[in-house]
Amino acid sequence: MDNSEIYERVCSVVCDVLGVTEDDITPESRFVEDLGAESIQSVELVAAFEEEFDIEMDEDAALQVGSVGDAVQFIADVMAQQGE
C-alpha cells in the first residue's frame, strides 16, 4: 500500500471521528490546532486507525503524532514493521 492510499484512508477516518470534511484536511493539518481534536478524540483516532489498517500501534507514540501527514508516515512505518 502506498502513502497516497494511506492518506485517503486516514482522511476518511479523520472525517468520521472528528466530523470534518475532506476539504478541511491537508497533509499539514494538525489534529488539535487545525481540526479541533480533543484528547478523547485523539484516542478514538488511534483506535480507528488500528482498525482501519489492521495494525497495532504504540498508543503513547501514536498520540504524539501531530499532523495528518505525520500520521500517514507513522502508519506506513508501523505497517512495514508488522509486515503489512
N, C-alpha and C positions, 0 to 999 in steps of 0.2 A: 504494500500500500504506500503510495507516495504522499508527500506532505500536502499537496493540493486536495487530495481526497480526505485526509485527516482534518484539514482546515474546514472543509464543507461540513463534515460530521460534527466538529467542535462547535461551529456556528449554530447548527441545528439544536444541539444540546443547550447551548447558552440561551438561545431564544426560548426554549421550553422552560428552563429553570428560572431565568431572570425576567421573562415576559417582555423582552425587547424584540425588535425586528432585525432581519439580516442587514438592513440599511444602516442600522446603528453600529454595526460591528466592522472593524478593520483589524488587521494583524496587530496594529499598535494600540488598540482599545485595551484599557486597563479595567480589570473586573470590578474593582471597588470604585475608583475615581471616575471612570467614564460610564460604566454600565450599571452602577448602583448596587453591586452585590453586598449584602450584609453577611456577617460571619456565618450564620446558619446556612445561607445560600451557597457560600463557598464550600462548605462541607457537602452540601447537596450536589454541587457541580462535580466534586471529586468522585462521589459515588456514581453519578450519572455517566461520567467519562469511563469509569471502570466497567460499567455495564455495557455501554455503547461499544467499547473496544475490546471487551473480554480480557481485561488485564487487571493486575493487582498493583496499585501504586502505594508508595510510602506516603501516608497522609500528611505528615509534617512537611515533607519536601514538596508535595503537591500544593499545599496551602501557601507556600512561599512564591509560587508562580504568579506573576503579576499581570501579564497581558495575554491576549488571545494567541499571538504569535509564539510567545514563550510556552504556552500550553501545548501548542501543536508540536513544537520541538521536544518538549518533555514527554509527551505521549509517544512520539516516534522513537525516542530513546528507550523508553520502557518496553515498547513493543519489540524493539531489536534485542534487548536484554532477555526478553521472555520468549524469543524465537517466533514471534508472530509474523 
